[in-house]
């Protein structure tokens, strides 16, 4: 049996992404919820699906 991985299929993604600098995962989820509730066509909330992923944590290494 073949299944998809933990990430969305390319066909599920319309376009675009955001990279935000926040203090915690919880704050990232709050920002994603706010973005998802922005008005779309007709003025109603979009309620778009948003995948929140951590891409960096901690202080950057000095190089």
N, C-alpha and C positions, 0 to 999 in steps of 0.2 A: 504494500500500500504506500502511495506517495502522498506526502503532505507538504504544505508550505512551511517555511521557517518562521521564526518569531517576528520577522520584519514584514511590513506590508509589501504586496506585489507592486511592481511599477505601474500596472494598470489602475491601481487604487489611488495613486497619487496624481493630482491634477497638475500642480506646478507650484514651485516656490518653497521656501523654508525660512525660518527665523533662527538666529543664534542670539541668545540673550545671556547676560551676565547677572546671575542672581545668587543670593546667599544660601539657598537650599532647594531641594527637590520640591518641597511643598510650595515655595514661591514660584517656581517654574510652572507648576500645575495651575496655580492661581492665574498667572499671566496667560497660559494657554486657554483657560476657561474664558477669560475676558476676550481674547482674540476670537474664540469660537462663537461668542455671543454677539459679535458685531453685526449690524444690520446688513442684509443682503438685498436682492431684488424684491421690491414690494415693501421694504422697510422692516420685515420680520427678521429675527435672529437667524444666522446661518446654521448654528450648531454643527459646524464642520468637525470632522474627526481629526484630532491632532495627536501625533506621536511625540512624547516627551522623552528625550534621551540625554544622558549625561555624556559630555565629550571631553571634559577636563575637570579635575578636582585638585584642590590644594594650590599651593603657590607654584608659579613657573620656576623651573630650574635655571639657575644662573649658568650662562654658557660661556 
